[in-house]
Amino acid sequence: MKKTCFFIACLLTAHQLFATNHEVQVSNYQFTPSTVNALIGDTVTWVWKHGVHTTTSISIPVGAATWDSQIRSSDPSFYYVVTIEGIYNYDCTIHAPNMNGTIIVSGILPVVLSNFTIIPTKINTAFLQWVTATEKNTDHFDVMRSTDGNRFEKIASVPAKGNSGILTNYSYTDNSLPSAYRFAYYSLNIVDKDGKSFLSDIKTFRNDKGAPKLIVSLSPNPISRPGHLMIQFNSDKQNSMHVELFDASGRLVNQTDMAAVTGLNNGHFHMDNMAPGTYTIVFTMDSMKESFKMVVQ
């Protein structure tokens, strides 16, 4: 019992010394990353990049403090320290329900991860490697994957050593990356022998060996008037995507620029009160250019 208490005390002291600040960028009608895995004592900082937004708590664990802050050029950042284990849901009140985020807070990890990396090996394949410095009562690691950084699914389970005070290496090869997505997001769900689970940080993986693709999805199409076209698009770096809308005669009727961060981005394009008909929407980022037909009903 004394050894267990000492081990937990060491983990708690180590985390207090090295608490993490998780930065969430706010732009283009999205929080990036939209999901943050944190430990008690960590800080989440929202940083303005583009537009006028808020970060506002919706549902949070009992006893946690609510928050509601403007995120704009005159109020470029806001931070919040998570103190209670559980799930924190929040949104931008200006752009809800399409702009929202989640913070998942775990207690002190029974594992000290000294490294967690992902490298490409061949087309649509990711090789995950992680190293534990210490383990206590650990049962296994669930490998979690997401294509949007928000909704995660379990794709594999890797047995753990259980108890260890030396460096232990683990790996897993994901051979089933969805080909339509240039980016994937991974996390480790660390499960102890008592069934309690803890989430690691989320890692972004860029599939450099996959085919380059700018636009991932457009919806809805057809679209009703007035309406917002929801867009998912890739960006290999912090950037800006130019969007142009042309009518059937080739006349430019609307355009905008969408701020982008590295990874999968979400945005929406105002269709306003466009007359019913068929339009062409063109997306341009650096040397990439893609166009699609849109129908307004």
C-alpha positions as CSV (number, residue, x, y, z in Angstrom):
1,M,0.0,0.0,0.0
2,K,2.8,2.4,0.9
3,K,4.5,1.7,-2.5
4,T,1.3,2.4,-4.4
5,C,0.7,5.7,-2.5
6,F,4.3,6.7,-3.2
7,F,4.0,5.9,-6.9
8,I,0.8,8.0,-7.2
9,A,2.4,10.8,-5.3
10,C,5.3,10.8,-7.7
11,L,3.0,10.9,-10.7
12,L,1.0,13.8,-9.1
13,T,4.1,15.8,-8.3
14,A,5.5,15.2,-11.8
15,H,2.3,16.4,-13.5
16,Q,2.2,19.5,-11.3
17,L,5.7,20.3,-12.4
18,F,5.0,19.7,-16.1
19,A,1.3,20.6,-16.5
20,T,0.5,21.0,-20.2
21,N,-1.0,24.1,-22.0
22,H,-3.3,23.0,-24.8
23,E,-3.7,25.7,-27.5
24,V,-7.0,25.8,-29.4
25,Q,-7.0,28.0,-32.5
26,V,-10.2,29.9,-33.2
27,S,-10.9,30.8,-36.8
28,N,-13.0,30.0,-39.9
29,Y,-16.0,28.8,-37.9
30,Q,-14.0,26.1,-36.1
31,F,-12.0,25.3,-33.0
32,T,-8.7,23.5,-33.8
33,P,-8.3,21.0,-32.4
34,S,-12.0,20.4,-31.8
35,T,-11.2,17.8,-29.1
36,V,-8.6,18.1,-26.4
37,N,-7.5,15.3,-24.1
38,A,-6.1,16.8,-20.9
39,L,-5.2,15.9,-17.3
40,I,-6.3,17.6,-14.2
41,G,-4.3,20.7,-13.7
42,D,-3.7,21.4,-17.4
43,T,-4.6,24.7,-19.1
44,V,-6.6,25.1,-22.3
45,T,-5.9,28.4,-24.1
46,W,-8.1,29.6,-27.0
47,V,-6.2,31.9,-29.4
48,W,-7.9,34.1,-32.0
49,K,-6.9,33.7,-35.7
50,H,-9.8,35.0,-37.7
51,G,-13.4,36.3,-37.3
52,V,-15.5,37.1,-34.2
53,H,-16.3,34.2,-31.9
54,T,-16.9,33.1,-28.3
55,T,-15.8,30.1,-26.3
56,T,-18.8,29.3,-24.0
57,S,-19.3,26.3,-21.8
58,I,-22.4,24.2,-22.5
59,S,-22.2,21.1,-20.3
60,I,-19.4,20.5,-17.8
61,P,-18.7,18.2,-14.8
62,V,-20.4,19.0,-11.5
63,G,-18.3,21.5,-9.5
64,A,-16.3,22.8,-12.5
65,A,-16.4,26.5,-13.2
66,T,-18.4,27.8,-16.3
67,W,-16.9,30.2,-18.8
68,D,-18.0,32.6,-21.5
69,S,-15.4,34.7,-23.3
70,Q,-15.2,36.7,-26.5
71,I,-12.5,35.6,-28.9
72,R,-11.8,38.3,-31.4
73,S,-9.0,40.7,-32.5
74,S,-9.5,42.9,-29.4
75,D,-9.8,39.9,-27.1
76,P,-7.3,37.5,-28.7
77,S,-7.0,34.8,-26.1
78,F,-8.6,33.2,-23.1
79,Y,-7.4,30.4,-20.8
80,Y,-9.1,27.9,-18.5
81,V,-7.5,25.5,-16.0
82,V,-9.3,22.1,-15.8
83,T,-9.6,21.0,-12.2
84,I,-12.2,18.2,-12.3
85,E,-12.2,15.0,-14.2
86,G,-14.9,14.6,-16.9
87,I,-16.2,15.9,-20.3
88,Y,-16.4,19.6,-21.0
89,N,-18.5,20.6,-24.0
90,Y,-18.5,24.2,-25.3
91,D,-19.4,26.2,-28.4
92,C,-19.2,29.5,-30.1
93,T,-22.6,31.1,-29.4
94,I,-22.4,33.2,-32.6
95,H,-22.0,30.1,-34.8
96,A,-23.7,27.3,-32.9
97,P,-24.5,24.5,-33.4
98,N,-21.9,24.1,-36.2
99,M,-18.9,25.4,-34.2
100,N,-18.3,23.4,-31.0
101,G,-15.5,21.7,-29.1
102,T,-14.9,19.1,-26.3
103,I,-12.3,18.8,-23.5
104,I,-11.9,15.3,-22.1
105,V,-10.2,15.5,-18.7
106,S,-8.6,12.4,-17.1
107,G,-7.1,12.0,-13.6
108,I,-3.4,11.2,-13.1
109,L,-2.2,8.7,-15.7
110,P,-1.0,5.3,-14.4
111,V,1.6,5.5,-17.2
112,V,4.2,8.0,-18.0
113,L,4.5,8.3,-21.8
114,S,8.0,9.4,-22.7
115,N,7.3,9.3,-26.5
116,F,4.4,8.9,-28.9
117,T,5.1,9.3,-32.6
118,I,3.5,8.3,-35.9
119,I,5.3,7.9,-39.2
120,P,4.1,7.0,-42.8
121,T,5.4,3.7,-44.2
122,K,3.4,3.3,-47.4
123,I,0.2,4.6,-49.0
124,N,-2.6,4.8,-46.5
125,T,-0.5,3.3,-43.7
126,A,0.6,4.8,-40.4
127,F,3.1,3.3,-38.0
128,L,2.5,4.2,-34.4
129,Q,5.3,4.0,-31.8
130,W,5.1,4.9,-28.1
131,V,7.4,4.4,-25.1
132,T,6.4,4.2,-21.4
133,A,8.9,5.3,-18.8
134,T,6.8,3.8,-15.9
135,E,3.7,1.7,-15.7
136,K,1.5,0.8,-12.7
137,N,-1.3,-1.8,-13.0
138,T,-1.7,-1.1,-16.7
139,D,-3.8,-3.7,-18.7
140,H,-3.7,-2.5,-22.3
141,F,-3.7,0.4,-24.8
142,D,-6.6,1.1,-27.1
143,V,-5.5,2.7,-30.3
144,M,-8.1,5.4,-31.1
145,R,-8.4,7.0,-34.6
146,S,-10.4,9.9,-36.0
147,T,-10.6,11.5,-39.4
148,D,-12.0,14.8,-38.2
149,G,-10.2,15.2,-34.8
150,N,-13.5,15.0,-33.0
151,R,-15.2,11.6,-33.3
152,F,-12.8,8.8,-32.4
153,E,-13.1,5.0,-32.8
154,K,-11.1,2.1,-31.4
155,I,-9.2,0.4,-34.1
156,A,-6.9,-1.9,-32.1
157,S,-5.9,-3.1,-28.6
158,V,-2.3,-3.6,-27.6
159,P,-1.5,-5.5,-24.3
160,A,0.6,-3.6,-21.8
161,K,3.5,-4.9,-19.7
162,G,1.5,-3.9,-16.5
163,N,4.1,-2.8,-14.0
164,S,7.4,-1.4,-15.0
165,G,10.0,1.2,-14.0
166,I,12.1,1.0,-17.2
167,L,11.5,2.2,-20.8
168,T,9.1,-0.1,-22.6
169,N,8.5,0.1,-26.3
170,Y,5.2,-0.5,-28.1
171,S,4.0,-0.2,-31.7
172,Y,1.0,-0.7,-34.0
173,T,0.6,-0.4,-37.8
174,D,-2.6,1.0,-39.1
175,N,-3.1,-0.4,-42.6
176,S,-6.7,0.9,-43.0
177,L,-6.4,4.7,-43.3
178,P,-9.4,6.0,-45.2
179,S,-8.1,7.0,-48.6
180,A,-10.3,10.1,-48.8
181,Y,-8.6,11.8,-45.9
182,R,-5.1,13.3,-46.0
183,F,-5.0,13.6,-42.2
184,A,-5.8,11.3,-39.4
185,Y,-5.8,11.9,-35.6
186,Y,-4.7,9.3,-33.1
187,S,-4.9,8.9,-29.3
188,L,-4.1,6.2,-26.8
189,N,-6.8,5.1,-24.4
190,I,-4.8,3.7,-21.5
191,V,-6.8,1.1,-19.5
192,D,-5.7,-0.2,-16.1
193,K,-6.5,-3.6,-14.6
194,D,-9.4,-2.1,-12.6
195,G,-11.1,-1.0,-15.9
196,K,-10.4,2.7,-15.4
197,S,-9.2,4.5,-18.6
198,F,-7.1,7.6,-19.3
199,L,-6.6,9.3,-22.7
200,S,-3.3,10.5,-24.0
201,D,-2.7,13.6,-26.1
202,I,-4.1,13.6,-29.6
203,K,-1.5,13.3,-32.4
204,T,-2.1,14.6,-35.9
205,F,-0.8,12.4,-38.7
206,R,-0.3,13.6,-42.3
207,N,-0.4,10.9,-44.9
208,D,2.4,12.3,-47.2
209,K,2.2,9.1,-49.3
210,G,-1.5,9.6,-50.0
211,A,-2.9,11.4,-53.0
212,P,-3.1,15.2,-52.5
213,K,-6.7,16.4,-52.1
214,L,-8.0,19.8,-51.1
215,I,-11.7,19.4,-50.6
216,V,-12.9,16.4,-48.5
217,S,-16.6,17.1,-48.4
218,L,-19.3,19.7,-49.4
219,S,-22.8,19.6,-47.9
220,P,-25.7,20.0,-48.5
221,N,-25.9,19.7,-52.3
222,P,-28.5,20.6,-53.4
223,I,-28.8,23.5,-51.0
224,S,-31.9,25.5,-50.0
225,R,-32.2,29.3,-49.9
226,P,-30.9,30.9,-47.8
227,G,-28.3,28.5,-46.6
228,H,-24.7,27.7,-45.6
229,L,-22.5,25.3,-47.5
230,M,-20.5,23.3,-45.0
231,I,-17.0,22.6,-46.3
232,Q,-14.2,20.2,-45.1
233,F,-10.8,20.8,-46.6
234,N,-7.2,19.9,-46.1
235,S,-4.2,22.2,-45.5
236,D,-0.6,21.2,-45.1
237,K,0.2,24.4,-43.2
238,Q,-1.3,27.5,-41.7
239,N,-2.7,29.1,-44.8
240,S,-5.7,30.6,-46.5
241,M,-8.1,29.1,-49.1
242,H,-9.8,31.4,-51.6
243,V,-13.4,30.5,-52.5
244,E,-15.3,31.8,-55.6
245,L,-18.9,31.2,-56.7
246,F,-19.8,31.6,-60.3
247,D,-23.3,31.5,-61.8
248,A,-24.3,29.5,-65.0
249,S,-23.1,32.3,-67.2
250,G,-19.6,32.4,-65.6
251,R,-20.2,35.6,-63.7
252,L,-18.5,35.9,-60.3
253,V,-21.3,36.3,-57.7
254,N,-19.6,35.7,-54.4
255,Q,-16.2,35.1,-52.9
256,T,-14.3,34.8,-49.6
257,D,-11.1,33.7,-48.0
258,M,-11.1,30.9,-45.4
259,A,-8.3,30.8,-42.8
260,A,-6.8,27.3,-42.4
261,V,-4.6,25.5,-39.9
262,T,-2.6,22.3,-40.5
263,G,-4.9,19.3,-40.8
264,L,-8.6,18.9,-41.7
265,N,-10.5,22.2,-41.6
266,N,-14.1,23.1,-41.3
267,G,-15.8,26.1,-42.8
268,H,-19.0,27.4,-44.2
269,F,-19.8,29.5,-47.2
270,H,-22.8,31.9,-47.2
271,M,-25.1,31.2,-50.2
272,D,-27.2,34.1,-49.1
273,N,-30.3,34.5,-51.3
274,M,-28.9,33.1,-54.5
275,A,-31.4,32.5,-57.2
276,P,-32.3,28.8,-57.9
277,G,-30.0,27.3,-60.5
278,T,-26.6,25.6,-61.0
279,Y,-23.4,27.2,-59.8
280,T,-19.7,26.5,-60.0
281,I,-17.7,26.8,-56.8
282,V,-13.9,27.1,-57.1
283,F,-11.4,26.5,-54.3
284,T,-7.8,27.7,-54.5
285,M,-4.9,27.2,-52.1
286,D,-1.4,27.7,-53.3
287,S,-1.0,25.6,-56.4
288,M,-4.1,23.5,-55.8
289,K,-7.4,24.3,-57.4
290,E,-10.6,22.3,-57.4
291,S,-14.1,23.1,-58.7
292,F,-17.6,21.6,-58.1
293,K,-21.1,22.1,-59.3
294,M,-23.6,23.3,-56.8
295,V,-27.4,23.3,-57.1
296,V,-29.5,26.0,-55.3
297,Q,-33.1,25.0,-55.0
